[in-house]
């Protein structure tokens, strides 16, 4: 699937950017005398640049025991390649973002805005995880405060961590030891497209300062893994609704809901299971009590993700805003395969809190600092060490950054 994503993404980007590039290359036309009095069409150009540094104490979303193993790998982990390329469980990430907003006359003379941008995340310790994301947004302003917006973001390569590839019972004891497993990096590409429409429910006025807007979006997300992990590919439609309330100039409130309906093909994979959990004789030796048995079974990673968010902004000073946000994500896996114990009857629950302080230090320049804390619990059928999926974890991130609009 990945071989199709890159050409498709490139075609969309070329289709969007080509007209502007050609227009820039054309010589300026000489105005006729009769046309000189007519108002000239202008393009408003607003480039911007942002740099942010973030300290992340759990880059790979690991349990405390697994975090310790990354920083101090055993001989067995080194032999299996479980943490190859994973240099540290914590990291400092330097994020550089840049883009430009091009505003011109659109439908009905209202603003049509094209906003291409590039983001690069540089991991100072885990170099394999550094990645690039290209995005573009096309927004058309409409009557009564409405707006329609098309957005696309593409990440050509991202390294989440290593996953189990295979295992060999070298000593023939029927049990797969840690050093007998083989792991490989599971790089993937991702494409996210969304078409959104904003409705003004209530316009703010002096007599009634409460303003309300509703933003509705529908899109498509696809994630494609490099070989040999193509069976992990997921894709599907996404839906989103966001309600923005502004009781006054100094306070904004937001409530949102999003749904991702991601599907994955059923595929055979190498699993390491305990026969007691499987209630089956997996290695055919006449017993059903063996531990850490290599088996090949069908796996289905299809899932539904529901996320609820609440946020608020408070103007604590003339140039300073304070923001708070809370998010709850419920990830329900849909597998009903009998030995897909890592996904059958599984739900992941994640809570996330965010606090942010933003200050306008000069015209067009804002400094932002804050922190995010996330905690996930996974309700699953098997011990987490037997699988490579995201498990129970906590994650703390502290960040600070500067954005400049030219």
C-alpha positions in Angstrom: 0.0 0.0 0.0 2.9 2.4 0.8 4.0 2.3 -2.9 0.6 3.9 -3.8 0.6 6.5 -1.0 3.8 8.3 -2.1 2.7 8.9 -5.7 -0.8 9.9 -4.6 0.5 12.4 -2.0 2.9 13.8 -4.5 0.2 14.2 -7.2 -2.0 16.1 -4.8 0.8 18.4 -3.7 1.8 19.1 -7.3 -1.8 19.8 -8.2 -2.1 22.4 -5.4 1.3 24.1 -5.8 1.8 24.0 -9.5 -0.7 26.8 -10.4 1.0 29.2 -7.9 4.5 28.3 -9.1 3.5 28.8 -12.8 1.9 32.1 -11.9 5.0 33.3 -10.1 7.1 32.4 -13.3 4.8 34.4 -15.7 6.0 37.9 -16.6 3.7 40.7 -15.3 1.1 41.7 -18.0 1.1 45.3 -19.2 -2.1 47.0 -18.1 -4.2 48.6 -20.9 -5.2 52.2 -20.3 -8.9 51.2 -19.8 -7.9 48.7 -17.1 -5.6 50.9 -15.0 -8.5 52.3 -13.0 -9.7 48.8 -12.1 -8.6 47.5 -8.7 -5.7 45.1 -9.0 -5.9 41.6 -7.5 -3.4 41.1 -4.8 -2.1 38.1 -2.9 -1.4 38.5 0.7 1.7 36.5 1.8 2.3 35.6 5.4 5.3 33.3 6.0 5.9 32.0 9.5 8.5 29.9 11.4 8.2 28.1 14.7 10.9 26.2 16.8 10.0 24.2 19.8 12.0 22.0 22.2 10.3 19.2 24.1 11.5 16.8 26.8 9.7 13.5 26.5 10.2 10.9 29.3 8.6 8.0 27.4 9.2 8.3 23.7 8.3 4.7 22.8 5.2 4.4 25.1 6.7 1.7 27.3 5.9 0.2 30.7 8.3 1.2 33.5 10.0 -2.2 33.3 10.4 -1.9 29.5 11.8 1.7 29.8 14.5 0.4 32.1 15.3 -2.4 29.7 15.8 0.1 26.9 18.3 2.2 28.9 20.0 -1.0 30.2 19.5 -3.8 27.6 20.3 -7.3 28.6 22.5 -9.6 26.5 19.3 -11.4 25.3 17.8 -8.1 24.2 20.9 -7.2 22.3 21.0 -10.6 20.6 17.3 -10.4 19.6 17.5 -6.8 18.3 14.5 -5.9 20.5 15.8 -2.4 21.2 18.0 -1.8 18.2 17.9 1.9 17.2 16.1 2.7 20.5 18.9 4.5 22.3 17.0 6.0 25.2 13.5 5.8 26.6 13.6 9.5 27.2 14.6 12.1 24.7 14.8 15.8 23.9 13.0 16.6 20.6 13.7 19.8 18.6 10.8 20.6 16.3 11.1 23.0 13.5 8.0 24.1 11.5 7.7 26.6 8.7 5.1 27.6 6.2 3.4 30.3 4.4 -0.2 31.6 4.1 -1.2 32.8 0.7 -4.5 34.7 0.7 -6.3 35.8 -2.4 -9.8 36.5 -3.6 -11.9 33.4 -3.8 -15.6 32.7 -4.3 -17.7 35.9 -4.0 -14.6 37.9 -3.4 -14.1 36.3 -0.1 -10.7 35.1 1.1 -9.2 31.9 -0.3 -6.2 30.8 1.7 -3.5 28.2 0.7 -1.2 27.2 3.6 1.6 24.8 2.8 3.9 23.8 5.7 6.8 21.6 6.6 7.6 20.1 10.0 10.8 18.3 11.1 11.1 16.5 14.4 14.8 16.0 15.4 15.3 13.4 18.2 18.6 14.2 19.8 19.1 10.7 21.2 17.0 8.4 19.1 18.1 9.5 15.6 16.1 6.7 13.9 12.9 8.3 15.1 13.6 11.8 13.5 10.9 12.4 10.9 9.5 14.9 8.4 5.8 15.8 7.8 4.5 17.9 4.8 1.1 19.4 5.0 -1.1 21.7 3.0 -4.5 23.4 3.7 -6.9 25.1 1.4 -9.6 27.2 3.0 -12.5 29.2 1.4 -14.3 31.8 3.5 -18.0 31.9 3.0 -21.0 34.0 4.0 -22.2 34.4 7.6 -18.8 33.4 9.0 -18.8 29.9 7.4 -15.6 28.3 6.0 -14.8 25.2 4.1 -11.3 23.7 4.5 -9.4 20.9 2.9 -6.3 19.6 4.7 -3.7 17.0 3.9 -0.7 15.8 5.9 1.9 13.2 4.8 4.7 11.6 6.8 6.9 9.5 4.5 8.7 7.5 7.2 8.3 7.1 10.9 9.9 4.7 13.3 7.6 3.7 16.3 9.8 0.9 17.6 10.8 -2.7 16.8 8.3 -5.5 16.5 8.7 -9.3 16.7 9.5 -10.8 13.3 10.2 -14.4 14.1 11.6 -16.8 16.6 13.7 -20.0 16.5 13.7 -22.7 19.2 17.5 -23.2 18.9 17.9 -25.5 21.9 14.8 -27.6 21.1 13.3 -27.3 24.6 9.9 -26.1 23.2 10.2 -22.7 24.8 11.2 -19.5 23.1 13.8 -17.7 25.3 14.3 -13.9 25.0 17.5 -14.4 23.0 15.8 -16.7 20.5 13.4 -14.0 19.3 14.1 -11.8 16.3 12.9 -8.2 16.1 13.0 -5.7 13.3 12.2 -1.9 12.9 8.6 -1.3 11.8 8.8 1.9 9.8 5.6 3.3 8.3 4.3 6.1 6.2 1.0 7.9 7.0 -1.4 10.0 5.0 -4.2 12.0 6.7 -6.8 13.9 4.6 -9.8 15.9 6.0 -12.5 18.1 4.6 -14.1 20.3 7.2 -16.9 22.9 7.3 -17.3 25.6 10.0 -20.7 27.0 10.9 -21.4 30.1 12.9 -24.1 29.2 15.3 -24.3 32.6 17.0 -22.4 35.8 16.3 -21.0 37.8 19.2 -22.3 41.3 19.8 -22.2 44.0 22.4 -25.7 43.1 23.6 -25.0 39.4 23.5 -21.2 38.7 23.7 -21.6 34.9 23.6 -20.3 33.6 20.2 -20.6 29.9 19.1 -19.2 28.0 16.1 -19.4 24.4 15.1 -16.7 22.7 13.0 -17.5 19.4 11.3 -14.9 17.3 9.5 -14.7 14.0 7.6 -11.6 12.4 6.3 -9.5 9.4 5.6 -6.4 8.1 7.4 -4.0 5.4 6.2 -0.9 4.0 7.7 1.3 1.7 5.6 4.3 -0.3 7.1 7.4 -1.2 5.2 8.1 -4.9 4.6 8.1 -7.3 6.4 5.3 -5.7 8.5 2.7 -4.9 5.8 0.1 -6.9 7.8 0.1 -4.1 10.3 -1.4 -1.6 7.8 -4.5 0.2 8.9 -6.8 2.6 7.1 -10.3 4.0 7.3 -12.6 7.0 7.5 -12.5 9.6 10.3 -15.1 12.0 11.6 -14.8 15.0 13.9 -17.0 17.6 15.5 -15.8 20.6 17.5 -17.9 23.2 19.3 -16.2 26.6 20.1 -17.8 29.0 22.6 -16.6 32.5 23.3 -18.5 34.1 26.2 -16.3 37.2 25.8 -13.0 38.5 24.5 -11.0 37.0 27.5 -12.4 33.5 27.6 -12.8 30.7 25.0 -14.1 27.2 25.5 -13.9 24.1 23.3 -15.6 20.7 23.3 -14.8 18.1 20.7 -15.4 14.5 19.6 -13.5 12.4 17.0 -14.0 8.9 15.6 -11.5 6.8 13.7 -12.8 3.6 12.0 -9.6 1.9 11.1 -9.6 -1.5 9.4 -6.8 -4.0 8.9 -6.7 -7.2 6.9 -6.5 -10.5 8.8 -3.0 -11.9 8.4 -0.9 -14.6 9.8 1.9 -13.6 12.1 4.4 -15.2 14.4 3.2 -15.0 18.0 4.8 -16.1 21.3 1.9 -17.4 23.6 1.5 -19.4 26.8 -0.6 -22.5 26.1 -2.6 -21.9 29.3 -3.8 -18.5 27.9 -4.6 -20.1 24.6 -6.2 -23.2 26.1 -4.6 -25.2 23.4 -1.6 -27.4 22.6 0.2 -25.1 20.3 3.4 -27.1 19.8 1.7 -30.5 19.4 3.6 -32.3 22.3 0.4 -33.6 24.0 0.2 -31.0 26.8 -1.4 -27.6 27.0 0.7 -26.0 29.8 3.9 -24.9 27.9 5.1 -21.3 28.2 6.5 -19.0 25.5 5.5 -21.2 22.5 6.1 -20.1 18.9 2.9 -20.2 16.9 1.6 -18.7 13.7 -1.9 -17.4 14.0 -4.3 -15.0 12.3 -4.2 -11.4 13.7 -6.7 -8.5 13.1 -5.8 -5.0 14.2 -9.0 -3.3 13.2 -10.3 -0.9 15.8 -12.5 2.1 16.6 -11.1 5.1 18.4 -13.3 7.5 20.2 -11.8 10.7 21.6 -13.5 13.4 23.7 -11.8 16.7 24.4 -12.5 19.7 26.6 -10.4 22.9 26.5 -10.4 26.5 27.7 -8.4 29.7 27.1 -8.1 32.5 29.6 -6.6 35.9 28.8 -4.7 36.4 32.1 -3.0 39.6 30.8 -3.1 41.8 27.8 -0.5 39.8 26.0 -0.7 36.4 27.8 -3.1 33.5 27.4 -3.4 30.5 29.7 -4.9 27.3 28.2 -6.0 24.0 29.7 -7.2 20.8 27.9 -8.3 17.4 28.8 -8.7 14.4 26.4 -10.2 10.9 26.9 -9.4 8.3 24.2 -11.1 4.9 24.0 -9.6 2.4 21.6 -11.7 -0.7 21.0 -10.3 -3.6 19.0 -12.6 -5.6 16.8 -10.8 -8.9 16.4 -12.8 -12.0 17.1 -10.1 -14.5 16.1 -9.7 -17.2 18.8 -5.9 -16.9 19.3 -5.5 -13.2 18.6 -5.1 -12.7 22.3 -3.4 -9.3 22.0 -6.5 -7.7 20.4 -9.6 -9.9 21.0 -11.9 -8.3 23.7 -9.4 -5.5 24.2 -9.9 -1.8 25.1 -7.2 0.9 25.7 -8.2 3.9 27.8 -6.0 7.0 27.7 -6.4 10.2 29.8 -4.4 13.3 28.8 -4.0 16.7 30.5 -2.3 19.7 28.9 -1.5 23.2 30.3 0.0 26.0 28.2 1.1 29.6 28.7 1.5 31.7 25.6 2.8 35.3 25.6 3.1 37.8 22.7 6.6 39.1 23.2 6.6 41.3 20.1 4.6 42.0 17.0 4.1 38.7 15.2 6.1 36.8 17.8 4.8 34.4 20.5 6.5 32.4 23.2 4.8 29.3 24.4 5.6 26.9 27.2 3.7 24.1 28.9 3.4 20.4 29.7 1.4 17.4 28.8 0.7 14.3 30.9 -0.9 11.1 29.5 -1.8 7.8 31.2 -3.0 4.7 29.4 -4.4 1.4 30.7 -5.0 -1.6 28.5 -7.6 -4.2 29.2 -6.3 -7.3 27.4 -6.3 -11.1 27.6 -2.5 -11.7 27.9 0.6 -10.5 29.7 2.0 -7.5 27.9 5.5 -8.9 27.7 4.2 -11.5 25.2 3.2 -8.8 22.7 4.7 -5.6 21.2 1.6 -3.4 21.2 1.2 -0.3 23.3 0.5 -1.2 26.9 0.0 0.4 30.3 2.2 3.5 30.3 2.5 7.1 31.6 4.1 9.9 29.6 5.2 13.4 30.6 6.2 16.0 28.1 7.4 19.5 28.9 7.9 22.0 26.0 8.8 25.5 25.1 8.8 27.2 21.7 8.8 30.4 19.7 6.6 31.3 16.7 7.4 34.2 14.4 5.1 35.5 11.7 6.8 37.7 9.1 
